[in-house]
Amino acid sequence: MAHDILTRSRSLDNEQRNELEAIIHDLEDENRLLQNEYERLCQQHMEKSLIIQDQQDAFHQSDSQLGSSTYLNDYSSNEREILREAKQLRHHKTKLEQRMKILEEHNKQLEKQLRRSKQLLLREVNAFLFSNKYQ
C-alpha cells in the first residue's frame, strides 16, 4: 500500500515537473517574442525620428532660400504638409512609446513569473531528490 502511494506521488511529481517545465518554456518563448517586438519598435522609433529630423533640416534649409512670392506660396503649402506629417509622426511616436512601456511592464511580469516557476520547479526537484535519498 505504501509503495502504491509513493509511486502515485512520484508520478504526480513528474507530472507537476513536466507541467512547470512546459510553463517555463512557454514563458521563455513569449519573453523572446516580446524582446523582438520591443527591439523592432525601438528601431521603428529611431527611423521615424530620423525622418522628422530630415524634414526639419529641409524646412530650415528652404527657409533660407525664400525669394519670389510664387516660391512663398509653394513654401506655405510644403510647410503645411511637413507640419501635418510631423504631427502625425509625433502622434505615432507617442503611441509607440506607450506600447513600449506596456511591453516592458509585461516583460517584467513574465520574467517575475518565470523566476517563480523556476524556484518552484527547483523546490520540487530538491524535495523529490531528498525523498529518494532517504528511502
C-alpha positions in Angstrom: 0.0 0.0 0.0 2.7 2.5 0.9 4.6 1.6 -2.2 1.5 2.4 -4.3 1.1 5.8 -2.6 4.8 6.5 -3.2 4.5 5.5 -6.8 1.5 7.8 -7.4 3.2 10.6 -5.5 6.3 10.3 -7.8 4.1 10.3 -10.9 2.3 13.4 -9.7 5.7 15.0 -9.0 6.8 14.1 -12.6 3.5 15.4 -14.0 3.9 18.7 -12.0 7.5 19.0 -13.0 6.6 18.4 -16.7 3.8 20.9 -16.4 6.1 23.5 -14.8 8.8 22.9 -17.4 6.2 23.4 -20.1 5.1 26.7 -18.5 8.7 27.9 -18.2 9.3 27.0 -21.9 6.2 28.9 -22.9 7.2 31.9 -20.8 10.7 31.9 -22.3 9.2 31.8 -25.8 6.8 34.7 -25.0 9.7 36.6 -23.5 11.7 36.2 -26.6 8.8 37.4 -28.8 8.3 40.4 -26.6 12.0 41.2 -26.7 12.0 41.0 -30.5 8.9 43.2 -30.7 10.5 45.7 -28.3 13.6 45.9 -30.5 11.5 46.3 -33.6 9.6 49.2 -32.1 12.8 50.8 -30.9 14.2 50.6 -34.5 10.9 52.0 -35.9 11.1 54.8 -33.4 14.7 55.6 -34.5 13.7 55.6 -38.1 10.7 57.9 -37.5 13.0 60.3 -35.5 15.4 60.4 -38.4 12.6 61.2 -40.9 11.4 64.0 -38.7 14.9 65.4 -38.4 15.4 65.2 -42.2 12.2 67.1 -42.7 13.1 69.8 -40.1 16.5 70.2 -41.8 14.9 70.5 -45.2 12.4 73.0 -43.8 15.2 75.2 -42.3 17.2 74.9 -45.5 14.4 76.0 -47.7 13.6 78.9 -45.3 16.9 80.5 -46.2 16.1 80.2 -49.9 12.9 82.3 -49.8 12.8 84.7 -52.7 9.8 85.1 -55.0 6.2 85.3 -54.0 5.5 82.1 -56.1 8.0 80.2 -54.1 6.5 81.6 -50.9 3.1 80.2 -51.8 4.7 76.8 -52.6 6.6 77.0 -49.4 3.5 77.6 -47.4 1.9 74.6 -48.9 5.0 72.5 -48.3 5.3 73.8 -44.8 1.7 72.8 -44.0 2.4 69.3 -45.4 5.6 69.0 -43.4 3.8 70.2 -40.3 1.0 67.8 -40.8 3.4 64.9 -41.3 5.4 65.9 -38.3 2.3 66.0 -36.2 1.3 62.5 -37.4 4.8 61.3 -36.7 4.8 62.7 -33.2 1.4 61.1 -32.5 2.8 57.8 -33.9 5.9 58.2 -31.7 3.8 58.7 -28.6 1.8 55.6 -29.4 5.0 53.6 -29.9 6.4 54.8 -26.7 3.2 53.9 -24.8 3.3 50.4 -26.5 7.0 50.0 -25.5 6.2 50.9 -21.9 3.4 48.3 -21.9 5.7 45.7 -23.4 8.4 46.5 -20.9 6.0 46.1 -18.0 4.6 42.8 -19.5 8.1 41.6 -19.9 9.0 42.3 -16.3 5.9 40.4 -15.2 6.8 37.5 -17.4 10.3 37.5 -16.0 9.0 37.5 -12.4 6.6 34.7 -13.2 9.5 32.8 -14.9 11.7 33.2 -11.8 8.8 32.0 -9.5 8.2 29.0 -11.8 11.9 28.1 -11.8 12.1 28.4 -8.0 9.0 26.2 -7.6 10.5 23.7 -10.0 13.8 23.7 -8.1 12.0 23.2 -4.8 10.0 20.3 -6.3 13.1 18.7 -7.7 15.0 19.1 -4.5 12.1 17.7 -2.5 12.0 14.7 -4.9 15.7 14.1 -4.7 15.7 14.5 -0.9 12.8 12.0 -0.6 14.5 9.5 -2.8 17.8 9.9 -0.9 16.2 8.7 2.4 14.1 5.9 1.0 
